[in-house]
Amino acid sequence: MAGSEISNGEVGLFPEFAPEESGTRTTGILPSQDIARLIANGKISANPAIEEQHIQPASLDLRLGEMAHRVRASFLPGPNSTVESKIKELRMTRVDLTGSAVFEKDCVYIVPLLEELNLPENLSGKANPKSTTGRLDIFTRLITDYGSEFDRVPPGYKGKLYAEIVSRTFTVGIRAGVRLSQLRFVRGNPDTRDSTIRKLEQDETLVYMDEDSPAKAHLDRGLRITVNLEAGEKGEIMAYKAKRNAPMIDLGRIGHYSPEEFWEIHRESAGKNLILDPGDFYILASRERVRVPPDFAAEMVPFDPSDGEFRIHYAGFFDPGFGYGSSDIKGTRAVLEVRAHEVPFLMEHGQLVGRLNYMPLLSRPEKIYGTAIGSSYQHQALTLSKQFRPAGGP
């Protein structure tokens, strides 16, 4: 569906994206109802059609198409090339996703997505892996035609979307329609400075150290997040370390696999610390229970070399209402996907591991993160992906 461009003096066909009245936000992330309008107006299209369940509070789930291409190397097409032309240069084989298919670990696959975009000039996009994807160490990034950055959709982009997928730890069973990543739509450049978080904290409690103890948010280029390696109760699991050469994981099986077959389980040590082995993949949790009010979203800054010889492996996106609900939830721990660099690294309880940036939405979403819309991790402690059964006791 064709639409007129939107400027300051012209509402065009999309009044919901016109400049707002004085005193309201003019930049921010689009909430669920605005994403639904983009779909209704043909600015986002797909076959099969996008369903209500694919629209999250501040993002759209992206679905894999019917054919994957195993390629020799990761790539960005750059300003003079399409993704398809690069696939032709680098393709090793095609993989049919209409039935059960297997992605071998450490192999690079490019998959055309079902969704296509025809964005207004004042909207851009940013993608990130879904929580379950990150917890399985599946490295996935969005690619666009003529793109020079992963996970970025330039303002006014018109064209197809593609996912680069590399499963780093597990061989996975996969099929068309699986949702590994999500896309946010952004108008302008929302303010994410510490001053924004400070103002927000004046009205809302953003951090709890336990379910009854509100805490002051420590700000330094975002809300500082530290790791939890101290048990709150006997036998509590502090970390999971992925086993090498584990069996295949079928992404379509929910609550199916025994954690002990795929993960080494670590409980509190005498020194309340954990040595990260180079190249291995760990799941840990934050010490802080964080909250994201409904008219904000948040993003974990994935890596800062000054923090240590490790990285938070995936940039985590926190939906509006995470750890908040209808203001009745006193924070939820952030789950951290961590990988050490070339040398072993000692991680200690309370150590800084990342920073959380808060970003305003244009308006409060009609959907709020939580069990009411099928969110999997609202009440999580240290939680594996939804393919696994709860871990056994001590």
C-alpha positions as CSV (number, residue, x, y, z in Angstrom):
1,M,0.0,0.0,0.0
2,A,1.5,3.3,-1.1
3,G,1.7,6.2,1.4
4,S,2.8,9.8,1.3
5,E,5.9,10.9,3.1
6,I,5.4,12.5,6.5
7,S,6.9,15.9,7.2
8,N,6.3,18.4,9.9
9,G,3.6,20.1,7.9
10,E,2.0,17.0,6.4
11,V,0.2,14.2,8.3
12,G,-0.3,12.1,5.2
13,L,-1.8,8.6,5.6
14,F,-0.2,8.0,9.0
15,P,-1.4,10.5,11.5
16,E,-0.1,8.3,14.4
17,F,3.4,9.3,13.3
18,A,2.7,13.0,13.0
19,P,4.4,15.5,15.3
20,E,2.8,15.3,18.7
21,E,1.3,18.0,20.8
22,S,3.5,20.1,23.0
23,G,4.5,18.3,26.2
24,T,4.4,14.8,24.8
25,R,7.1,12.7,23.3
26,T,8.2,13.3,19.7
27,T,10.9,10.6,19.7
28,G,10.9,7.0,21.0
29,I,10.2,3.4,20.3
30,L,6.8,2.5,18.8
31,P,4.4,0.7,21.1
32,S,2.5,-2.4,20.1
33,Q,-0.6,-0.5,18.8
34,D,1.6,1.6,16.5
35,I,3.2,-1.6,15.1
36,A,-0.2,-3.0,14.5
37,R,-1.1,0.2,12.5
38,L,2.1,-0.2,10.4
39,I,0.9,-3.7,9.5
40,A,-2.6,-2.6,8.7
41,N,-1.3,0.2,6.5
42,G,0.9,-2.1,4.5
43,K,4.2,-0.7,5.9
44,I,5.0,-4.2,7.2
45,S,3.9,-7.1,5.2
46,A,4.3,-10.9,5.2
47,N,3.0,-14.1,3.8
48,P,1.7,-15.9,5.8
49,A,0.1,-12.9,7.4
50,I,1.4,-11.5,10.7
51,E,-0.6,-12.6,13.7
52,E,-1.5,-10.8,16.9
53,Q,0.8,-13.1,18.9
54,H,3.8,-11.9,16.8
55,I,3.4,-8.3,18.1
56,Q,5.2,-7.8,21.4
57,P,4.8,-4.7,23.7
58,A,7.5,-2.8,21.8
59,S,8.7,-5.0,19.0
60,L,7.7,-7.4,16.2
61,D,8.8,-11.1,16.2
62,L,10.5,-12.0,12.9
63,R,9.9,-15.4,11.3
64,L,12.2,-17.6,9.3
65,G,11.2,-18.3,5.7
66,E,11.2,-21.6,3.9
67,M,14.8,-21.8,2.6
68,A,18.2,-21.3,4.3
69,H,21.5,-20.8,2.6
70,R,24.7,-22.2,4.2
71,V,27.4,-19.8,3.3
72,R,31.2,-19.8,3.6
73,A,31.4,-16.6,5.7
74,S,29.5,-13.9,7.4
75,F,29.1,-10.7,5.4
76,L,27.5,-7.3,5.1
77,P,26.3,-6.4,1.6
78,G,27.6,-2.8,1.8
79,P,26.1,0.2,-0.1
80,N,26.5,-1.4,-3.5
81,S,25.1,-4.9,-3.1
82,T,22.0,-6.8,-2.2
83,V,22.0,-9.7,0.2
84,E,20.9,-12.1,-2.5
85,S,23.9,-11.3,-4.7
86,K,26.2,-12.0,-1.7
87,I,24.5,-15.3,-1.1
88,K,25.1,-16.3,-4.7
89,E,28.8,-15.6,-4.2
90,L,29.2,-17.4,-0.9
91,R,26.6,-20.2,-0.9
92,M,27.7,-23.7,-0.2
93,T,24.3,-25.4,-0.1
94,R,20.6,-24.8,0.4
95,V,18.6,-26.1,3.4
96,D,14.9,-26.7,3.1
97,L,13.1,-25.5,6.2
98,T,9.6,-26.6,5.3
99,G,10.2,-29.8,7.2
100,S,12.6,-30.6,10.0
101,A,16.0,-29.2,9.3
102,V,19.3,-29.2,11.2
103,F,21.7,-26.2,11.6
104,E,25.1,-27.5,12.6
105,K,27.0,-25.6,15.2
106,D,29.6,-23.0,14.1
107,C,28.2,-22.9,10.5
108,V,26.9,-19.7,9.0
109,Y,23.4,-19.7,7.6
110,I,21.5,-16.9,5.9
111,V,17.7,-17.1,5.9
112,P,15.3,-14.8,4.1
113,L,12.6,-13.7,6.6
114,L,8.9,-13.7,6.0
115,E,8.5,-10.0,6.9
116,E,9.2,-7.2,4.4
117,L,9.3,-3.4,5.1
118,N,8.2,-0.2,3.4
119,L,8.9,2.2,6.2
120,P,8.1,5.9,6.3
121,E,11.1,8.2,6.1
122,N,10.9,9.1,9.8
123,L,11.1,5.5,11.1
124,S,14.2,3.3,11.5
125,G,14.6,-0.2,13.1
126,K,16.9,-2.1,15.4
127,A,16.9,-5.8,15.9
128,N,18.0,-8.2,18.6
129,P,17.8,-11.9,19.4
130,K,14.8,-13.0,21.4
131,S,15.6,-14.2,25.0
132,T,15.3,-17.9,24.2
133,T,17.7,-17.4,21.2
134,G,20.4,-15.9,23.4
135,R,20.0,-18.5,26.1
136,L,20.8,-21.2,23.6
137,D,23.9,-19.4,22.3
138,I,22.4,-19.0,18.9
139,F,24.1,-16.0,17.3
140,T,21.6,-14.2,15.0
141,R,21.8,-10.8,13.3
142,L,19.6,-8.9,11.0
143,I,20.8,-8.0,7.5
144,T,19.2,-5.6,5.0
145,D,20.0,-4.9,1.3
146,Y,22.8,-2.3,0.9
147,G,23.3,-2.4,4.6
148,S,26.6,-1.5,6.3
149,E,25.6,-2.5,9.9
150,F,24.1,-5.6,11.4
151,D,20.8,-5.3,13.2
152,R,20.1,-1.8,11.9
153,V,17.3,-0.8,9.5
154,P,17.8,2.7,8.0
155,P,15.0,5.2,8.0
156,G,12.6,4.7,5.2
157,Y,14.0,1.3,4.3
158,K,12.0,-0.6,1.6
159,G,12.8,-4.2,1.0
160,K,13.4,-7.7,2.4
161,L,14.9,-8.7,5.6
162,Y,17.4,-11.6,6.3
163,A,18.8,-13.3,9.3
164,E,22.3,-14.5,9.7
165,I,22.3,-17.5,12.1
166,V,25.3,-19.2,13.8
167,S,24.5,-21.7,16.6
168,R,27.7,-21.4,18.7
169,T,27.2,-24.2,21.2
170,F,24.4,-26.6,20.2
171,T,23.4,-28.2,16.9
172,V,19.7,-27.2,16.6
173,G,16.6,-28.5,14.8
174,I,14.8,-25.7,13.1
175,R,12.0,-25.0,10.7
176,A,10.2,-22.3,8.8
177,G,8.2,-19.9,10.9
178,V,10.5,-20.1,14.0
179,R,11.0,-16.7,15.7
180,L,14.6,-16.1,16.6
181,S,14.8,-12.3,16.6
182,Q,12.6,-9.2,17.1
183,L,12.6,-5.8,15.5
184,R,11.9,-2.5,17.2
185,F,10.8,0.6,15.3
186,V,12.2,4.0,16.4
187,R,11.3,7.5,15.6
188,G,14.1,10.0,15.9
189,N,16.9,9.5,18.5
190,P,15.4,8.7,21.9
191,D,17.3,10.1,24.9
192,T,19.1,7.4,26.8
193,R,21.4,9.5,28.9
194,D,21.8,8.9,32.7
195,S,19.8,12.1,33.3
196,T,16.7,10.4,31.7
197,I,17.1,7.4,34.0
198,R,17.6,9.7,37.0
199,K,14.3,11.5,36.3
200,L,12.6,8.2,35.8
201,E,13.9,7.0,39.2
202,Q,12.3,9.9,40.9
203,D,8.9,8.5,40.0
204,E,9.5,4.8,39.9
205,T,11.6,2.2,41.8
206,L,13.9,0.7,39.2
207,V,16.0,-1.6,41.3
208,Y,15.3,-4.1,44.2
209,M,18.0,-6.1,45.8
210,D,15.4,-8.6,47.0
211,E,11.7,-8.8,46.8
212,D,11.2,-6.3,49.7
213,S,14.3,-4.0,49.5
214,P,14.2,-1.2,47.0
215,A,17.7,0.1,46.1
216,K,19.2,3.2,44.6
217,A,20.0,2.8,40.9
218,H,23.8,3.2,40.4
219,L,24.2,5.1,37.2
220,D,27.4,5.3,35.0
221,R,26.6,5.3,31.3
222,G,23.5,3.4,32.1
223,L,22.2,1.5,35.2
224,R,25.0,-0.7,36.4
225,I,24.3,-4.4,36.5
226,T,26.3,-6.8,38.7
227,V,26.5,-10.6,38.8
228,N,24.9,-12.7,41.5
229,L,27.1,-15.6,42.9
230,E,25.6,-15.7,46.4
231,A,22.9,-18.1,47.1
232,G,19.7,-16.9,48.7
233,E,18.7,-20.4,49.8
234,K,20.5,-23.7,50.2
235,G,21.3,-25.4,46.9
236,E,20.4,-22.5,44.7
237,I,22.0,-22.7,41.2
238,M,24.4,-19.8,40.5
239,A,25.4,-20.6,37.0
240,Y,25.0,-23.0,34.0
241,K,28.0,-23.9,31.8
242,A,27.1,-25.4,28.4
243,K,28.6,-28.9,27.8
244,R,30.6,-29.4,24.7
245,N,29.4,-32.1,22.2
246,A,25.8,-32.1,23.7
247,P,22.9,-33.7,21.7
248,M,20.8,-31.7,19.2
249,I,18.1,-29.4,20.5
250,D,14.9,-29.2,18.6
251,L,13.7,-25.6,19.0
252,G,10.1,-26.7,18.7
253,R,10.2,-28.8,21.8
254,I,9.1,-26.9,24.9
255,G,9.9,-28.1,28.4
256,H,11.3,-31.2,26.9
257,Y,15.1,-31.5,27.7
258,S,16.8,-32.4,30.9
259,P,19.2,-29.5,31.8
260,E,21.8,-32.0,33.3
261,E,22.3,-33.5,29.8
262,F,23.3,-30.2,28.3
263,W,24.7,-28.1,31.2
264,E,27.1,-28.3,34.0
265,I,25.4,-26.8,37.1
266,H,27.4,-24.6,39.5
267,R,26.2,-23.7,43.0
268,E,27.7,-21.2,45.4
269,S,31.4,-21.6,45.9
270,A,33.3,-20.8,49.2
271,G,34.7,-17.7,47.7
272,K,31.4,-16.7,45.9
273,N,33.2,-16.6,42.6
274,L,33.4,-18.5,39.3
275,I,36.3,-19.0,36.9
276,L,35.1,-18.6,33.3
277,D,37.0,-20.9,30.9
278,P,37.9,-19.4,27.5
279,G,35.4,-20.0,24.8
280,D,32.8,-21.7,27.0
281,F,29.3,-20.4,27.3
282,Y,27.6,-19.5,30.7
283,I,24.2,-18.5,31.9
284,L,24.2,-16.4,35.0
285,A,21.9,-13.9,36.7
286,S,22.1,-10.3,37.9
287,R,22.3,-9.5,41.5
288,E,19.8,-6.7,40.9
289,R,16.1,-7.2,40.3
290,V,15.3,-4.6,37.7
291,R,12.1,-3.0,36.6
292,V,11.1,-1.4,33.3
293,P,8.0,0.8,33.6
294,P,5.4,0.3,30.9
295,D,6.2,3.5,28.8
296,F,9.9,2.6,28.7
297,A,12.0,-0.2,27.3
298,A,15.6,-1.1,28.2
299,E,18.6,-2.6,26.5
300,M,21.7,-4.2,28.0
301,V,24.9,-2.8,26.7
302,P,26.6,-6.0,25.5
303,F,30.3,-5.3,26.2
304,D,32.8,-2.8,27.5
305,P,36.5,-3.8,27.4
306,S,37.1,-2.0,30.7
307,D,34.8,-4.3,32.5
308,G,37.0,-7.4,32.2
309,E,38.1,-10.3,29.9
310,F,34.6,-11.4,29.1
311,R,31.5,-10.2,27.3
312,I,27.8,-10.2,27.8
313,H,27.3,-12.2,24.6
314,Y,24.0,-10.8,23.4
315,A,22.5,-7.4,23.7
316,G,19.4,-8.1,25.8
317,F,16.2,-6.2,25.2
318,F,13.8,-5.7,28.1
319,D,10.2,-5.1,27.2
320,P,7.9,-2.5,28.8
321,G,6.6,-3.9,32.0
322,F,9.6,-6.3,32.6
323,G,9.9,-6.9,36.3
324,Y,7.1,-4.4,36.8
325,G,3.8,-5.8,35.5
326,S,1.0,-3.5,36.6
327,S,3.4,-2.0,39.1
328,D,2.9,-5.0,41.3
329,I,6.1,-6.9,40.6
330,K,9.2,-6.0,42.6
331,G,11.8,-6.5,40.0
332,T,13.1,-9.5,38.0
333,R,16.7,-10.6,37.6
334,A,18.4,-10.1,34.3
335,V,19.7,-13.3,32.8
336,L,23.2,-12.9,31.5
337,E,24.7,-14.9,28.6
338,V,28.4,-14.7,29.2
339,R,31.5,-15.9,27.3
340,A,35.1,-15.4,28.4
341,H,37.9,-14.2,26.0
342,E,41.2,-15.9,25.4
343,V,42.2,-16.4,29.0
344,P,40.4,-17.8,32.1
345,F,38.7,-15.0,34.1
346,L,37.7,-14.9,37.7
347,M,34.2,-13.5,38.1
348,E,33.2,-12.5,41.7
349,H,29.9,-11.9,43.4
350,G,28.8,-8.3,42.8
351,Q,31.1,-7.6,39.9
352,L,30.0,-5.2,37.2
353,V,28.9,-7.1,34.1
354,G,26.9,-4.6,32.0
355,R,24.8,-1.5,31.9
356,L,21.1,-1.1,31.2
357,N,20.0,1.8,29.1
358,Y,16.4,2.9,29.3
359,M,14.6,4.3,26.2
360,P,11.2,6.0,26.1
361,L,8.3,4.7,24.0
362,L,6.2,7.2,22.1
363,S,3.3,6.2,24.3
364,R,2.2,3.4,26.7
365,P,1.7,0.1,24.8
366,E,-1.6,-1.7,24.9
367,K,0.4,-4.9,25.6
368,I,2.5,-5.1,28.7
369,Y,5.2,-7.7,29.3
370,G,3.9,-10.6,31.5
371,T,2.2,-13.9,31.6
372,A,-1.0,-12.4,30.3
373,I,0.5,-12.2,26.8
374,G,2.6,-15.4,27.1
375,S,5.9,-13.9,28.2
376,S,8.1,-16.7,29.5
377,Y,10.5,-15.0,31.9
378,Q,8.6,-12.4,34.0
379,H,9.2,-14.3,37.3
380,Q,12.5,-15.8,36.5
381,A,15.4,-16.3,38.8
382,L,18.3,-18.1,36.9
383,T,16.3,-19.6,34.0
384,L,17.3,-21.6,31.0
385,S,15.5,-21.3,27.7
386,K,12.0,-22.7,27.5
387,Q,13.1,-25.9,25.7
388,F,14.4,-27.2,29.1
389,R,12.6,-28.7,32.1
390,P,13.3,-27.1,35.5
391,A,16.7,-28.2,36.9
392,G,16.7,-30.9,39.5
393,G,17.3,-30.2,43.2
394,P,20.7,-30.3,44.9
